[in-house]
Amino acid sequence: MKTVIHYAELGLKGKNRPYFEIRLAENIRRLLLPLGDPDVRRQLLAAELPAMKFTSFACRARRMHKDFALTSEQINRELGAFVQGLFPAASVDLDTPDLEIFIEVVNREMLVYFRKEAGPGGLPAGTAGRVVTLLSGGIDSPVAAWRMIRRGCKTNFVHFHSMPFTSQASVDKVRELAQKLEPWQGAYRLHMVPFGEVQQEIVTNSPQEFRIILYRRFMMRIGEAIARRENAHALITGDSLGQVASQTLTNLETVNAVALLPVLRPLIGMDKQEIIDTARRIGTYDVSALPHDDCCSFLMPRSPATACTPDKAAEAEKGLDVDRLVKETLSKVVEERVTA
């Protein structure tokens, strides 16, 4: 049994196209299981058709190269006659058939199949470089990671937790979410960052309305340090513009101000329902929807600021030993490696 894979934008890559095709083939081989049963390998059209329920059918032939002995129309006629020989009561209907039989002539081989399934599109994982995703236990960040994988990036993950001040739930969820993304890209590293002590220092020494912004600025500093260890080229977050107080343009600018690496936000223009629909499609929604205590729910301010400028944030951080907190936290990070 063979599978025909069609691609779209890879065909526009010019001289670089072989590189993308090789990576695509490698990714496909990683996901497909070998068909070792000789009876499965010898399945022919005549053996497949009796399992189909149809009273009308259409043959759709396509030749990749015009040097094949038969034209597409001749292939359609010959195969159609063969099908009607097996099922005399079946009629040909080219407009709305019960069953479509697709025939592709590739490298002088004739491949026959009955349905087309849409793939994820985009670029093969691993062709666009390495990134690091700040992965929470929520709905948004796994979708952001998936969108970057779909554009050819290979991502590792960083998760900030507040254990032992919060439960194990967010850590368990993030492990499961990362595993849900593994089929899309292969092996990955998951960095578990203990963040509770940093949060306590921020709560003790900074204005409460800026608390969430300062949390996020420290996440950027720590995430960037891990990304540099990983030789990654960007940080990925699940921010969507205006979704919560920390995701206003002013606050995003303030968070960005402490990072030198690019911070990419694939969901920035998506609304919540679009994100949820994507999460359902890629299989992360049910896990993300489970209740958990994430680090940002720990020591939440009563009224978070919606317009904290970089200057205000820097002023709010004067009571903190930023370098020490970052260094100490990095020394406690636990790395988990998952192979494909």
N, C-alpha and C positions, 0 to 999 in steps of 0.2 A: 504494500500500500504506500502511495506517495502523496505528498502534500504540495500544493502549488501556493507559493507566497507571492503576492503582488505588493509593490511598494509605490509610494507617490513621490515625495520630494527628494528621495535619494537619487532618482533619475536625473535631477538637475545639478548634481555635484561635479560634473565634468571630470577632470583628471583625477579628482579625489574619490570618485565613486567606488573603485575597487576596495579602498580601505573601509568604507561604510558597509559595503556588501559582505566583506569578510567578517566584520564584527556582528552584523545581523545574523549571518549563518551560524556563528559561534553561539550567539544567544539562543537561537532556535534549537540547536543541538543540545544545549544545556537543559532545555525544558521538555523536549520530546523523549518519550520512552521507546526503546527498540521493540519492534514487533517480531518476536522470536518464533511464534507459532507458524509453521509452514502453511497451515490451512488459512490463516489470516493473510499471509503474504500472497496467496494465490487467489484471493477474492477477485472475481471478474464481474463484469456488468450483469451477466446472466444470473449470477448467484445473488446479486444485490437487489435486482428489480422485484422479485417475488415478495420482498418485505415491504415494498412501497404500496401505498393505497392510492390508486389514481385511475381515472377514466379518460383523461386527456393528458397529452404531454407535448413538449417541444424540445428539439435538439438545438443547442447553441454552440456551434463550433467556432474556434478561433485559431489561426495559425500565427505563430511567432515569426516564422520565416516562410516566404512564398515559394521556396524550392521544393516543398513537400508535394508528392505526386498528385494528391487530390486537393481541390479547392474546398473552401469552407462549406459551400453549398452542396458539393458532392458528398462530403463527410456527413452533413446533416441528413441527406437523402438515404445514404446507405445505412446509417445508424438507425434512422427512423424506420426503415423497412425491417431491420433486425428486431427492433422493439415490437413492431406490430406483428411480426411472426411469432413472438412469444406471447403477446397479448392481443389477439385479433379484435377484441371488443374496444380497445383503446383507440381514441381518435387523436389526430394532430390538431393542436390549437396553439397558434403562435402568439396569441394576445394574452389570454388568461388561462394557461394550462395548470392542471393540478400538480404536475411534476415537470420540472425543468432539468434537462440533462446537459451539463456543460462539458465540452470537449476542448482541450487545449493541446495543440501540437507544439512540443518543445524539444529541441535537439532530436528531431525525427522520432520522438516517442509520443504516443497518443494517451493523454491522461484524461480520465472521465470522473466527474464528481457531480453531486446532486444539490449542493448548497454552497453559499458563500457566507463566511463569517467575518465581520469587520474586526480588524486588529486595532491596537491602540494608536497607530499612526506615529508621527514624530520621527525621531532619530534613534538608532540603536544605542542602548545603554553603554556608557563607557567611551563614546566617541567625542564628547564635548568637554571632558575634564572632570576634575574632582571638586565636590562641594561638601559642606557640612550643614546639616539641617538641625535647627533647634526644635526638637520633637517633644511636644507636650502630650498629655493623654487625651486631648480634645479632638474635635472633628477637623479643624483647619490645617494644622501642621502636617499631618500625613498626606493630605491632598496636595499641599504645597510641594512636599518632597516628591510625590508621584509626578507632578507636572514638570519638575526639573529632570527627573529620570526620563520622562517621555521626550525631553529635548536633548537626550544623549548624555546627561550628567551621571556620574557615579557618586552617590552620597553616603557618607557616614552620619551618625546621629549623635546629638548631645541632649541629654535630658537633665533638667534641674529639678531636684526633689527636696522636700523639707523634712525628711525622716531624721530623727525619730519623733519630730513634733507633729507629723502627719502620718497617716497609715501607709502600708506597703502597696496600696491599690494602684497608685499612679505609676509606680515602678513596674508592677506586673503588667499593667495595660500597655505601657510603652514597649516592653519586650514583645508583647503580642502584636502590636501595631508594626513594629520593625519587621517582624516575621511575615506579616501580611504583604509588606513591600518587597520582601526578598525575591519572589519569583520575577518581579519586574527588572531586577538589576543584578542579582547574585549576592555574593558575600559582602559583609559590611562589618563595621565596628560601631558599637554603642557605648558611649561614654556617660557614666552616671555621676552627676555632680551634686555633692551635698551642699545645699544652699541655705539651710536654716540659720546657720550662725551669721552669714552675711546679712540676712534679713533682720535678725535681731539687732545687729549693729546699726543698720539703717533706721530701724524703728526708734532706737535709743537716742540717736545723734542727728536726726534730720527731721524737717517739717513733715507732718503726716500727709499733707495733700500731694507731696511729691514722691511718696513712697513707691508707688508702682513704677514710675519713670526711673527712679534710681535702681530698683530691682532690675529693670530691663537694661539699663546701662551697664550694670555689672555682668549680666548675662552676655552682653555683646563683648565685653572685654575678655571674659573667660572663654566664650565660644570662639573668639578670634584666635586666642592663644592655642586652643586645641586644633583649630583649623590649620594654623601654621605648622604645627607638629605633623599634621596629616598631609602637608603639601597641597592643601585645598586652595581654590582660587576665589571662593565667595562663601558667604553665610546665607542660609535660606531660612525665612520665617513664614509663619502662616497669617501674617497681618492682612486684614481687609479694611480699606479706608473707612473710618468712621464707625466701625462695628462696636468698639468699646472706647472708653475714655482715653486709653493709652494709644489709640490708633488714629488720632487726629493728625493732620499734616504737621502741626507744630511739634507735637510729641514725638512723631516718627523722626522728624529732623533732629530733635534733641537726643534721641536714642542713637541715631546714626553718627552723631558727632564724635563719639568715642571710638569708632571703628575705622580702621584704615582699609581693610578689605571691603570689596563691594558687598552690600547687603541687598539681596534680591528677595522680592515679595511677589511670588507668582499669582497670589489671590487678590492683589490690591484693588482690582476693579470688579471683583465678583461679589454678588450678594449672598446672603446666607443660604438661600434655597439652592442656588447653583452649586455651592460648595457641598451641601448635603447630598445633592443628586450625584455629584462626582464621587463622594465617599461611598455611597451605596454601590455605584458601578464598579469601583476598584476593590470593594470588599472590606473597607476599614470602618464603615459607619457603625455596625453593631457593636464593635469593640469600643469605639470612641464614645458611644452613647452610654456606656456603663458608668455609674456614679463613682467619683473618686475625689480625693482632696489634692488638688494640684498646688504647686508652690505659691502661685499668685493668690490663691484663696487664703493662704496663711498670713495672718497679720495684715489683712486688707484695711486700707484707710476708709474713714467714713465718707469723705468727699474727695475722690481723686481729681487732681488738676487735669483740665482738658487742654491747657495751653501753657505748658511749661517750656520756656525757651532754654537754649543751651546755657546762657549766662545764669539763669535762675538755678538750673540743675547743678552747675559748677559751684555756685554759692552754697547750695544745699549740701554738697559733698565735702565742704571744708572741714566738717567735724569728723570725717572718716579718713582712716589711713588706707586709701584706695589700693596702693601697690601691695601693702601687706595682706589685705583681704584677698586680693586676686591670687597672690602667690600661695598663700596658705590653702585656699580652696583648690587650686590646681594640684597641690600635693596630695589631696585626698580623693581625686577623681579615680573611679574604678572603670577600667576598660573591659568590655565584653566583646569577643570576636566570634562572629557567626560565619561559617563557611557554607557555600552553596551546596 
